[in-house]
Amino acid sequence: MLDSKQSHIVSETIRNDRDRIFQQLKELVGFHSVFGQPELANQMDMAAEWVIDSLREAGLEVTPIVTEDGSTVVIGTKEGTPSAPTVLLYSHYDVVPVGDPAAWTSPPLTLTERNGRWYGRGTADCKGNLIMHLAALRAVAAAGGTEVGIIMVVEGSEESGGAGLSALIRTRPELFDADMILIADAGNAHVGQPSLTLSLRGNARLKVTVSTLAAPVHSGMYGGAAPDAVLALMTVLSSLQDGTGRLQVEGLSNAHWPGAPYPSEQFVTDAQLLPGAQITTDPALIADAVWANCSFAVTGVSATPVENAFNVINPTAKAVLDLRVPAALDPNRVATMVAEHIKAHTPWGATVEVEIDDVNRGYDTDPTKPGMVLLTDCLSAAYGVDTTHIGMGATIPLCVELQDAHPQAEIAIFGIEEPLCTIHSVDESVDPAEIENIAIAEALFLLSYGA
């Protein structure tokens, strides 16, 4: 049961904390903390030190750990009372590169307010979520503190695969032993609509190579009879998808998303469809397509570059496929089925090779578990509207790794990354009200959980 007095204190504390929230996010956005780029190693180090100092300021005992991949995971802890449960709070401080700064409307490493939003790399993914955690902890302290134990985990290589944290979970699972795990690396269905993500799709990468000729041959002399590797590749890839955009592979059936729908108008805006471009599935079944079923995207193609084109038939063509698989299915099995389909449907007797790698399982959770019910109530209280349950077509391997390490834990996926944030793109931004409302919900949860 949410305490009305504590709820008022939490809300007032966070609503009056916007200047500090802005300043903290400004400082953290100022670090171009891209993992794995030697020229930015000092930026990673400074960002990690900032996280260490901020967690200590929040009253946590802090342990920075240099992990297997060379990244630093920062872990902050607060002991709970003997009978109290423990809550783990997660976010990450590394970001994707800013790309071409000239493509941004404002400098990507300078937090800039514009039209009610805050712009800069990492404002949403995921530095803003870290700032949200810190704001929630300040509000908890202002409301008298909580008896629950707290473990705060801030990762440093999530955008590069998170191998360091993955290895740490395998070798030191006791560091992550919690009753409730709050993964703040997602977002609401749209601004102002509190949402919990109940399902994540798994994924696999397939590298397809199609070969038809021993060498390039003249397209005028042999075109029309000699098999073109590029056309063979295009033909077999198009056979993977039916007229509604769904994966068309022998042995796969379609599923229905049981939660909130994904309105077609919202999808057109979120996915940034150009005028006249059509949704590739039934507009009434978008949630089914992106959350409950398999899909694939061609993320890379290699043949002769357009600028180097001349009159020859290509002997070889390659493509990389990003396969997405709902949590109920085994991504290894589905990837194998797709590979077999490709081999069986490649035309003209072409030689085809399919390599499968980067396989990750999907994840789903039960919204009726006690912790999930309480968090749902806290989100609804913070926003003043009912919380909706959504899916996410993307993959967060961390959820599966933590669940494997601690099967008893409930895992909730939420955060400040609503669609207008355009994470990983130019002009990434966050709505400050989302930081505030999610922080209020998290603070209410920490004050109420186990009480």
C-alpha positions as CSV (number, residue, x, y, z in Angstrom):
1,M,0.0,0.0,0.0
2,L,1.4,3.4,-1.0
3,D,1.8,5.8,1.9
4,S,0.1,9.2,0.9
5,K,2.5,11.3,3.1
6,Q,5.6,9.6,1.6
7,S,4.1,9.9,-1.9
8,H,3.7,13.7,-1.4
9,I,7.3,14.0,-0.1
10,V,8.7,12.0,-3.0
11,S,6.8,13.9,-5.6
12,E,7.7,17.3,-4.2
13,T,11.3,16.4,-3.8
14,I,11.7,15.2,-7.4
15,R,9.6,18.0,-8.9
16,N,11.8,20.6,-7.1
17,D,15.0,18.7,-8.1
18,R,14.9,19.5,-11.9
19,D,17.9,21.9,-11.8
20,R,20.1,19.3,-10.1
21,I,18.8,16.6,-12.5
22,F,19.7,18.8,-15.4
23,Q,23.1,19.6,-14.0
24,Q,24.0,16.0,-13.3
25,L,22.9,14.9,-16.8
26,K,24.8,17.8,-18.3
27,E,28.0,16.7,-16.6
28,L,27.6,13.0,-17.6
29,V,26.5,13.8,-21.2
30,G,29.8,15.8,-21.5
31,F,31.8,12.6,-21.6
32,H,32.0,10.9,-25.0
33,S,32.1,7.5,-23.2
34,V,32.2,5.1,-26.1
35,F,33.7,1.8,-25.0
36,G,36.4,0.1,-27.1
37,Q,37.8,3.1,-28.9
38,P,41.3,3.8,-27.6
39,E,41.2,7.5,-28.4
40,L,38.2,7.8,-26.1
41,A,39.6,5.7,-23.2
42,N,40.1,8.8,-21.1
43,Q,36.5,9.8,-21.6
44,M,35.4,6.3,-20.3
45,D,37.7,6.7,-17.3
46,M,36.3,10.1,-16.5
47,A,32.7,8.9,-16.9
48,A,33.4,6.0,-14.6
49,E,34.9,8.3,-11.9
50,W,31.8,10.5,-12.2
51,V,29.6,7.5,-11.6
52,I,31.7,6.4,-8.6
53,D,31.6,9.8,-7.0
54,S,27.8,10.2,-7.6
55,L,27.0,6.8,-6.1
56,R,29.0,7.6,-3.0
57,E,27.3,11.0,-2.8
58,A,24.0,9.0,-2.9
59,G,25.1,7.1,0.3
60,L,26.1,3.8,-1.3
61,E,29.2,1.8,-0.6
62,V,30.9,1.7,-4.0
63,T,33.1,-1.0,-5.6
64,P,34.4,-0.4,-9.1
65,I,35.4,-3.6,-10.9
66,V,37.5,-3.8,-14.0
67,T,35.9,-6.7,-15.9
68,E,37.0,-9.3,-18.5
69,D,36.5,-7.0,-21.5
70,G,38.4,-4.1,-19.8
71,S,35.3,-2.1,-19.0
72,T,34.6,-0.9,-15.5
73,V,31.3,-1.9,-13.8
74,V,30.5,0.3,-10.9
75,I,28.5,-1.4,-8.1
76,G,27.0,0.6,-5.2
77,T,25.3,-1.1,-2.3
78,K,23.2,-0.3,0.8
79,E,22.5,-3.0,3.3
80,G,18.9,-3.6,4.2
81,T,17.5,-4.7,7.5
82,P,17.8,-8.5,8.2
83,S,14.3,-9.4,7.0
84,A,14.0,-6.9,4.1
85,P,14.2,-7.8,0.5
86,T,16.9,-6.5,-1.9
87,V,16.4,-4.4,-5.0
88,L,18.9,-4.2,-7.9
89,L,18.9,-1.0,-10.0
90,Y,20.6,-1.2,-13.4
91,S,21.7,1.3,-16.0
92,H,24.9,1.9,-18.1
93,Y,27.1,4.9,-18.7
94,D,28.6,4.0,-22.1
95,V,27.0,5.3,-25.2
96,V,27.2,4.8,-29.0
97,P,29.4,7.3,-30.9
98,V,27.9,10.7,-31.7
99,G,28.7,10.2,-35.4
100,D,29.0,13.5,-37.4
101,P,28.5,16.4,-35.0
102,A,27.5,18.6,-37.9
103,A,24.4,16.4,-38.4
104,W,23.1,17.4,-34.9
105,T,21.0,20.5,-34.4
106,S,23.0,21.3,-31.2
107,P,26.4,20.0,-30.0
108,P,25.9,16.3,-29.1
109,L,28.1,16.4,-25.9
110,T,26.4,19.6,-24.6
111,L,23.1,19.1,-22.9
112,T,20.7,21.5,-24.6
113,E,17.1,22.4,-23.8
114,R,14.9,22.9,-26.9
115,N,11.1,22.7,-27.2
116,G,10.7,21.2,-23.8
117,R,13.2,18.4,-24.4
118,W,16.8,17.9,-23.4
119,Y,19.2,17.0,-26.3
120,G,22.5,15.2,-26.3
121,R,24.1,11.8,-26.7
122,G,23.1,9.5,-23.9
123,T,20.3,11.7,-22.6
124,A,18.0,8.7,-22.8
125,D,20.2,5.7,-23.5
126,C,21.2,5.3,-20.8
127,K,22.7,8.2,-18.9
128,G,19.3,9.7,-18.3
129,N,18.2,6.5,-16.6
130,L,21.2,6.6,-14.3
131,I,20.3,10.2,-13.4
132,M,16.7,8.9,-12.7
133,H,18.1,6.3,-10.3
134,L,20.0,9.0,-8.4
135,A,17.0,11.3,-8.2
136,A,14.9,8.4,-6.9
137,L,17.5,7.7,-4.2
138,R,17.5,11.3,-3.1
139,A,13.7,11.3,-2.8
140,V,13.8,8.1,-0.8
141,A,16.2,9.7,1.6
142,A,14.0,12.8,1.9
143,A,11.1,10.5,2.7
144,G,12.9,8.9,5.6
145,G,14.8,6.1,3.9
146,T,14.0,2.5,3.1
147,E,14.6,-0.8,4.9
148,V,15.2,-2.6,1.6
149,G,18.7,-3.5,0.5
150,I,19.9,-1.7,-2.6
151,I,22.4,-2.9,-5.2
152,M,23.1,-0.4,-8.0
153,V,24.9,-1.7,-11.1
154,V,26.2,0.7,-13.7
155,E,27.7,-1.0,-16.7
156,G,30.5,0.4,-19.0
157,S,30.3,-1.7,-22.2
158,E,26.6,-2.4,-22.8
159,E,26.6,-0.8,-26.3
160,S,29.5,-3.1,-27.3
161,G,27.8,-6.3,-26.1
162,G,28.4,-6.2,-22.4
163,A,30.8,-9.1,-22.3
164,G,32.5,-7.7,-19.1
165,L,29.3,-7.6,-17.1
166,S,28.2,-11.0,-18.5
167,A,31.4,-12.6,-17.3
168,L,31.1,-11.0,-13.9
169,I,27.5,-12.3,-13.5
170,R,28.8,-15.8,-14.3
171,T,31.8,-15.7,-12.0
172,R,30.5,-13.5,-9.2
173,P,26.7,-14.1,-9.1
174,E,26.5,-13.2,-5.4
175,L,27.1,-9.6,-6.4
176,F,23.7,-9.5,-8.1
177,D,21.6,-11.5,-5.6
178,A,18.3,-9.6,-5.4
179,D,14.6,-10.2,-5.0
180,M,13.6,-7.5,-7.5
181,I,15.7,-6.3,-10.4
182,L,14.8,-3.0,-12.1
183,I,16.3,-2.7,-15.6
184,A,16.1,0.9,-16.6
185,D,17.0,0.6,-20.2
186,A,13.7,0.8,-22.0
187,G,10.8,3.3,-22.0
188,N,7.1,4.1,-22.2
189,A,4.8,3.5,-25.2
190,H,4.7,7.3,-25.5
191,V,5.3,10.3,-23.4
192,G,3.0,10.3,-20.4
193,Q,1.9,6.7,-20.8
194,P,3.5,4.6,-18.0
195,S,4.5,1.2,-19.5
196,L,6.2,-2.0,-18.4
197,T,7.9,-4.1,-21.0
198,L,6.9,-7.7,-20.4
199,S,8.6,-9.4,-23.4
200,L,11.9,-9.1,-25.3
201,R,12.7,-10.9,-28.5
202,G,15.8,-12.9,-28.8
203,N,18.1,-12.6,-31.8
204,A,20.6,-14.2,-34.1
205,R,22.8,-13.0,-36.9
206,L,23.1,-14.9,-40.1
207,K,25.8,-14.2,-42.7
208,V,24.7,-15.4,-46.1
209,T,27.1,-15.9,-49.1
210,V,25.7,-16.8,-52.5
211,S,28.1,-17.8,-55.3
212,T,27.3,-18.6,-59.0
213,L,30.4,-18.0,-61.1
214,A,34.1,-18.6,-60.9
215,A,34.8,-15.0,-61.8
216,P,33.0,-11.9,-63.0
217,V,31.8,-12.1,-66.7
218,H,30.6,-9.5,-69.2
219,S,27.0,-8.7,-68.6
220,G,26.4,-8.0,-72.3
221,M,27.8,-11.3,-73.5
222,Y,26.4,-13.6,-70.8
223,G,23.5,-11.7,-69.3
224,G,20.1,-13.4,-69.5
225,A,21.6,-16.9,-69.2
226,A,24.4,-16.7,-66.6
227,P,23.2,-16.8,-63.0
228,D,23.6,-13.4,-61.3
229,A,24.7,-13.9,-57.6
230,V,23.1,-10.6,-56.6
231,L,19.7,-11.6,-58.1
232,A,20.0,-15.1,-56.6
233,L,20.5,-13.5,-53.1
234,M,17.7,-11.0,-53.6
235,T,15.4,-13.8,-54.7
236,V,16.0,-16.1,-51.7
237,L,15.8,-13.2,-49.2
238,S,12.4,-12.1,-50.6
239,S,11.2,-15.7,-50.2
240,L,11.7,-15.4,-46.4
241,Q,8.8,-12.9,-46.0
242,D,5.2,-13.2,-46.9
243,G,2.9,-10.4,-48.1
244,T,2.2,-9.3,-44.6
245,G,5.8,-8.9,-43.5
246,R,6.0,-12.1,-41.5
247,L,8.8,-14.6,-41.6
248,Q,7.8,-17.3,-44.0
249,V,9.7,-20.4,-43.0
250,E,8.5,-24.0,-42.9
251,G,7.6,-25.0,-39.3
252,L,7.0,-21.6,-37.9
253,S,3.5,-20.4,-36.8
254,N,2.2,-17.0,-35.9
255,A,1.4,-15.8,-32.4
256,H,-0.8,-13.0,-30.9
257,W,0.4,-10.3,-28.6
258,P,-1.9,-10.4,-25.5
259,G,-1.1,-6.9,-24.1
260,A,-1.7,-3.4,-25.3
261,P,-1.9,-2.9,-29.1
262,Y,0.5,-0.7,-31.1
263,P,-1.6,1.9,-32.9
264,S,-0.6,2.3,-36.5
265,E,-0.5,6.1,-36.3
266,Q,2.0,5.8,-33.4
267,F,4.1,3.3,-35.3
268,V,4.3,5.4,-38.4
269,T,5.6,8.3,-36.2
270,D,7.9,6.1,-34.1
271,A,9.5,4.3,-37.1
272,Q,9.8,7.5,-39.1
273,L,8.1,6.2,-42.2
274,L,8.4,8.5,-45.2
275,P,5.2,9.9,-46.7
276,G,3.6,7.3,-48.8
277,A,5.6,4.4,-47.3
278,Q,3.4,1.6,-46.2
279,I,3.5,-0.6,-43.1
280,T,4.5,-4.0,-44.2
281,T,2.0,-5.8,-42.0
282,D,-1.7,-5.5,-41.2
283,P,-2.0,-2.2,-39.4
284,A,-4.2,-3.8,-36.8
285,L,-1.6,-6.5,-36.0
286,I,1.6,-4.3,-35.5
287,A,2.1,-5.5,-31.9
288,D,1.9,-9.1,-33.1
289,A,4.5,-8.4,-35.8
290,V,7.1,-6.5,-33.7
291,W,6.6,-8.2,-30.3
292,A,5.2,-11.6,-30.6
293,N,6.5,-13.1,-33.9
294,C,9.8,-13.7,-35.7
295,S,11.1,-11.1,-38.2
296,F,14.3,-10.4,-40.0
297,A,16.0,-7.3,-41.4
298,V,18.8,-7.1,-44.0
299,T,21.4,-5.1,-42.1
300,G,24.3,-5.4,-44.6
301,V,24.8,-6.3,-48.3
302,S,28.0,-6.7,-50.1
303,A,28.5,-7.0,-53.9
304,T,30.0,-4.4,-56.3
305,P,29.7,-0.9,-54.8
306,V,27.5,1.4,-56.9
307,E,30.4,3.8,-57.5
308,N,32.5,1.0,-58.9
309,A,29.8,-0.6,-61.1
310,F,30.6,-1.7,-64.6
311,N,29.3,-4.2,-67.1
312,V,29.8,-7.5,-65.4
313,I,27.7,-10.1,-63.7
314,N,28.6,-10.5,-60.0
315,P,29.9,-14.0,-59.1
316,T,29.3,-13.6,-55.4
317,A,27.0,-11.6,-53.1
318,K,26.8,-11.5,-49.3
319,A,24.2,-10.3,-46.8
320,V,23.9,-10.1,-43.1
321,L,20.5,-10.8,-41.5
322,D,19.3,-9.7,-38.1
323,L,16.8,-12.3,-37.0
324,R,14.5,-11.5,-34.1
325,V,12.8,-14.4,-32.3
326,P,10.0,-14.1,-29.6
327,A,10.9,-15.4,-26.1
328,A,8.8,-18.5,-26.4
329,L,11.0,-19.9,-29.2
330,D,14.6,-21.1,-29.2
331,P,16.7,-18.7,-31.4
332,N,19.2,-21.3,-32.3
333,R,16.5,-23.6,-33.6
334,V,14.8,-20.7,-35.5
335,A,18.1,-19.6,-37.0
336,T,18.8,-23.1,-38.2
337,M,15.3,-23.3,-39.8
338,V,16.0,-20.0,-41.6
339,A,19.4,-21.3,-42.8
340,E,17.8,-24.4,-44.1
341,H,15.1,-22.4,-45.9
342,I,17.8,-20.2,-47.5
343,K,19.7,-23.3,-48.7
344,A,16.6,-24.9,-50.1
345,H,15.2,-21.9,-51.9
346,T,18.3,-20.3,-53.4
347,P,17.7,-20.5,-57.2
348,W,19.8,-21.7,-60.2
349,G,21.9,-24.2,-58.2
350,A,23.9,-21.4,-56.7
351,T,26.4,-22.3,-53.9
352,V,25.2,-20.9,-50.6
353,E,26.8,-20.7,-47.2
354,V,25.1,-19.6,-44.0
355,E,26.9,-18.7,-40.8
356,I,25.0,-18.3,-37.6
357,D,26.4,-16.3,-34.7
358,D,25.6,-13.8,-31.9
359,V,22.6,-15.8,-30.7
360,N,20.7,-14.5,-27.7
361,R,17.5,-15.8,-26.0
362,G,14.4,-13.7,-25.6
363,Y,12.9,-12.9,-22.2
364,D,9.4,-12.5,-20.8
365,T,8.0,-12.0,-17.4
366,D,4.7,-12.5,-15.4
367,P,3.0,-9.2,-14.6
368,T,0.9,-10.8,-11.8
369,K,3.9,-11.4,-9.6
370,P,3.9,-9.3,-6.4
371,G,6.8,-7.0,-7.3
372,M,5.5,-6.4,-10.8
373,V,2.0,-5.6,-9.4
374,L,3.5,-3.1,-6.9
375,L,5.7,-1.4,-9.6
376,T,2.7,-1.2,-11.9
377,D,0.8,0.6,-9.1
378,C,3.7,2.9,-8.4
379,L,4.0,3.9,-12.1
380,S,0.2,4.6,-12.2
381,A,0.5,6.7,-9.1
382,A,3.4,8.7,-10.5
383,Y,1.7,9.4,-13.8
384,G,-1.9,9.6,-12.7
385,V,-3.0,7.1,-15.4
386,D,-3.1,3.3,-15.7
387,T,0.1,1.5,-16.6
388,T,0.1,-0.4,-19.9
389,H,2.0,-3.6,-20.7
390,I,4.0,-3.6,-23.9
391,G,6.7,-5.7,-25.6
392,M,10.0,-4.7,-27.2
393,G,11.3,-6.2,-30.3
394,A,14.9,-5.6,-29.3
395,T,17.1,-7.9,-27.2
396,I,18.6,-7.3,-23.7
397,P,20.7,-10.4,-22.9
398,L,21.3,-9.1,-19.4
399,C,17.8,-10.0,-18.4
400,V,18.3,-13.7,-19.3
401,E,21.8,-13.7,-17.6
402,L,20.4,-12.3,-14.4
403,Q,17.4,-14.7,-14.4
404,D,19.7,-17.7,-15.0
405,A,21.9,-16.6,-12.1
406,H,19.0,-15.8,-9.7
407,P,15.8,-17.7,-10.9
408,Q,13.8,-16.4,-7.8
409,A,14.2,-12.8,-8.8
410,E,11.5,-10.7,-10.5
411,I,12.8,-8.6,-13.3
412,A,11.1,-5.4,-14.5
413,I,12.1,-3.6,-17.7
414,F,11.1,0.1,-17.9
415,G,12.7,3.5,-18.1
416,I,12.7,6.9,-19.8
417,E,13.4,5.9,-23.4
418,E,10.1,6.6,-25.2
419,P,10.1,6.7,-29.0
420,L,10.7,10.4,-29.4
421,C,14.1,9.9,-27.8
422,T,15.5,8.5,-31.1
423,I,18.2,6.7,-29.2
424,H,21.3,5.8,-31.2
425,S,20.4,8.5,-33.8
426,V,21.3,12.2,-34.2
427,D,19.4,14.6,-31.9
428,E,18.9,12.0,-29.2
429,S,16.8,13.6,-26.5
430,V,14.7,13.0,-23.4
431,D,11.6,14.6,-21.9
432,P,12.6,15.7,-18.4
433,A,9.1,14.9,-17.2
434,E,9.8,11.3,-18.0
435,I,12.9,11.3,-15.8
436,E,10.8,12.8,-13.0
437,N,7.9,10.5,-13.2
438,I,9.9,7.3,-13.5
439,A,12.0,8.5,-10.6
440,I,8.9,9.1,-8.5
441,A,7.6,5.6,-9.4
442,E,11.0,4.0,-8.5
443,A,11.2,5.9,-5.2
444,L,7.7,4.9,-4.2
445,F,8.6,1.3,-5.1
446,L,11.7,1.4,-2.9
447,L,9.7,2.8,0.0
448,S,6.9,0.3,-0.3
449,Y,8.5,-3.0,-1.4
450,G,8.5,-5.5,1.4
451,A,6.8,-3.2,3.8
